[in-house]
Amino acid sequence: MEFKHYSVLLEECIENLNIKPDGIYLDGTLGGGGHSFCIAQRLSDKGHLYGTDQDEDAIKAAGARLDEFSGRVTIIRDNYENAVDRLKGMGVTKVDGILLDLGVSSFQLDNAQRGFTYKEDVPLDMRMDRRQTLTARDIVNTYSETELFHIIRDYGEDKFAKNIAKHICFERNKVQIETTGQLNDVIKAAIPAKMRQKGGHPSKRTYQAIRIALNRELDVLQNSLDNFIDFLNPGGRLCVITFHSLEDRITKNIFKRNENPCTCPPDFPVCTCGNVSKGRVITRKPIVPSDKELSENKRSQSAKLRVFEKA
């Protein structure tokens, strides 16, 4: 299956990265290489782009797409949380810009065999990195009712989380839940019929929650942004595209803390904590897709771009 991924907020990202032809850049989430292609196009032979992705299909697709820039592009298969260490190991001390396009790719959603979709009946999987042994099936069948409740409540923000977790545990005691079709039936039974009429597919929030938990998406983001800001050259920018409120909140709060890290009480006349600002937030409000982009790609509907510039 061809790796397809619409590059969300492409023009806005390129504009906000302020690409210098001789600069060094990191695309932490390569995907199909759409954003990277536009970055590489703007680099001279002295510039360089490093791209990371944990998905083997993305690595193959991006490699083919970026082949014409092979002299100025280095592709690394790894989770972006390890990107700074990987680049330091290659002798890179700082970069001029970093891009993260978070969440699941169109290819991962559309390739039913990857087990991300609730639209077809396929084995539960949802691994972004298939070298990982833990799958969505393992979470559904082995996590306690309390763990499932917390995952669905905290990562899916589903008000029926308690009932869904209860139903999962009840049904799996009769027979293992192996497929998306089985899981859909369980979720459907746990949500009142009247409530299933609105808010999209009843499985949407639970699938998001399991996927986030399985791939440690929020932990990785939380653990990476400070390191990325420290890894920027002065004037360098970090651009982060989020797709749901949990990611956006983490990004917004970490950017805010790096801009204003002072921990002194507000009534202190002089700062005594010694924490110094690392830069400024460029986007007071997040950048969202244009009407044109929304008409071309409905999946970009929830996308938000936030930008931080290093001092």
N, C-alpha and C positions, 0 to 999 in steps of 0.2 A: 504494500500500500504506500502511495506517495505521501511524504511528510508535508502536510499543508498547515501553515500557521499564518494567519493574518497578523501583520505587524501593527499592533495597536499603538495609537498616538505616535506614529512614526515621525512625522514632520516636527511635532512638538518636542520629541526627545532629541532629535538631531539639532534643533535650534538651541535647546537648553544645555546641551553638552558643550557648546562653544568649541567645536573641534578645531584643534591646531594641526596643520599638516604634519608637523614633526613630533606630535605628541604621542603618548602611550595611553592606551585605553583598555578597559576591561568590560566585556559583556558577560555578566555572571550567569545569565540564563539564555544560552544561545538559541534554543528552539530550532526553528528552521533556518536561522541565520539572516532573517530579514533586516533587523536593526543593524546587525554586524556588517551586512553588505553595504549599507549606506554610510556607516562609519569608515569602513575600509576604503570606499570610493574617495573619501576626502583626505586620506593620508598620503604623504609622500613616501619615498623609499626609506626615509629616515624615521618615519612614524611606525608604530606597531600596535596591533590589536590582539589581545588575549581573550579567548572565549572559553567559558566552562559550561558544561551541562552534564548531568548524571545519567541522562537517557541515551542509550546506545543508538536508537533510531535518530534522535536529534543530532548526535555527533556525525553520523553518516550523511544526513541531509545537509547539515551546515558545511561539512567538509566539501561536498560536491558544489554547493552554492558559492562557496568562498574560494574555490580552487584557483580562479584567475588572480587572486591576491595572495597566493601561498607564501610569497616572500615576506609579506608584512602581517601575516596572521598566524597565530599559534592556537591550536585547539586542544583543550585538556578535558578528559572525561573525569569529572569530579563534581561534588556538591559545592555550590558557591561559598559555603561556610569555610571551605578549605582553600579558597582562591588566593587569599593574601599569603598564606604559608607556601603554597605552590609557586607563586610568582617570586617570592623572596628566595626560594630554592633555586630559581632560574636566574637570579642576579638582579631582579627588578626591585628597586628600593621604594619607588613612588610611581603613581600614575596621574594622568591629567583628567581622567573622567571615568566614571563607573556607571553602568546601566543594569538595572534589575527589572525584568518583566515577570512578575510573580504569577503563581497559580498554575493551572493545568493547561496544556496546549490544545489547540483544535484537533491535532493529530491524535493525541492521547484520548480525547473524548470520542472522536469519530471512529477510531480503530477499536471496534467492539471487543476484540480479543484481549485488550489491555485491562478490561474489567472495570473501567471508570464510569461507564454509562448505565443509566437506569432505563434506557429506551429499548434495549435488547436483552434477551435472556442468555447470559454468558457466565462463565466461571468468575467468581469474585476475585479480584486481584488488586488493582489500583497502585501498584508499585511504580514510582517514577524511575527508580533504579532497580532493574530486575536482577542485579547481583545480590540484592537484599533478600533474606529468606522470609521475613515476616510479611504476610499478605493481609488484605482486607478480610479474607475468609478466616484467618487466625484470630483477628480482633473480634469478629462477630461471634465466633464459636468458643473462644476461650477466656475473653475478658469477663470480669464479674459484672453483675447488674449495676452495681454502683459505678464502676469504671465506665461502662457504656453510657449510663445516664450523664455522667460528667462530660464525657466527650461530646455527646449529642447536644447537651445544653450549652456547653461553653464554646464549642467550635461550629456548631450548626445553628445555635441560637433558636432552637425549636422548642416551643412552649409545651409540646407533647413528648419531650425527651424522656420523662419518667415512664410514661406508658409504652413508648417505643422500646425502651430498654427491657421493660418487664415482658413485653410480647416476644422479643428476640430470645430471651432466656427460656421462656415457656416453650416456644416452638422448637428450639435447638435441643431441648431435652427429649423431644419425640424423634427428631431426625436432624442431622447436621445441615446447616444452611450453607449450601455450596455455590449457589448461583445468584445473579442479580434478580432473576425472576422470583425466586423464593423470598429474597429479602424484600422486594417490592410488595409482595403479598402480606408479609408480616407487618410492614410499616403501614400499609393501607388499612389493615385491620385495627391498628392502634390509634388511628386518627378518626374522629367522628365524621360521618358522611357529609354533614353540613359544612364542616371546615375544609373538606377536600375539594370543595367547589371553587375555592379562590387561592391565590398565592402560588400558582404554578403546580408542578408535579409534587405529590406528597413526599416523594423520596429525596427530593433535591437537597434539603438541609442535612439529612442524615448521611447521605453520600459525601457531601462536602466535609462533614465532621470526621467521618472515618478516614477520608483521604488525607486531611490535615494531620490527624493523629498518626497515621501510618507513616507518612513521609516527614514528620516532625517540622512541618512548614513554618509554624509560628516561632518555635524554638530557634530554628536556623536563622530566621529573620532577626529575631531579638539578639542573637549572639553575633551577628555579622555587621550591623550598621555602624557601630562605634569603630570597629576595626577598619571598615571601608573609609570612613571620614578621616581617620588617622593616616591612611595610606595615600591620601590625595596630596598632590602638590598644591602650594598656595594658588588660589584661583580655580583649582580643579573642582569639578561638580559631580555630585552623586544624584542620579535620577532613578526614582523608584516608581514603578507602575503597580498599583494594587487593584484587587478585584472584589474585595469585600471589606466590611467595616473593621474586622479584627486586624487585618494586615495594615489598613490605613491608619488605625489608631496607634499601632506600634510605631509605624514610620513617623507619623506626626509628632508623637511624644519624644522619640529619640532625637529627631531634628531640633525640636524646641529646646531640649536639655543641652544639646551641643552648642546651640546659639546662646543660651543663657543658663550656664551651669551653676550660678551663684546659689548657695544654700543658706545664706544669711537671712534672718528674719526681716520682713519688709520694712520694719521701723528702724533698722540699723542705719545710721547716717553714712557709714563707710563699710565697704566690703572687707570682711576679715577671713573669709573661708579660703581665699586664694585661688578659687577656680576661675580659669580664663576661658572666654568664648573661643570656640574653634572655627567659627565662621557665621554665616547667616542663612536663614531660610529664604529662598528666592520666591517660593510660592506661598503667599499668605493664605490663599485659597487654592485647592488642588486644581490642576488643569484637567478638563474632561473632554471627551470626544466631541467633534463637531457634528452638526446634523448630517453632513455628507457622509462622515465615517459611520455614524449610526445606521444610516440607510444601507451602507455596503456591508456592514458586519454587526449584526445584532448582539454578538457576544461581547462587544466592546462597551455595552451599555453601562456596566458598573465600574469601568476603568477610571482610575484617578492617578494623575502624575504629580508627585511632589519632588522638589529639587532643593538640594543643599549645596552651598558654595563654601569651600574651605578658605579660611582667612590666610 
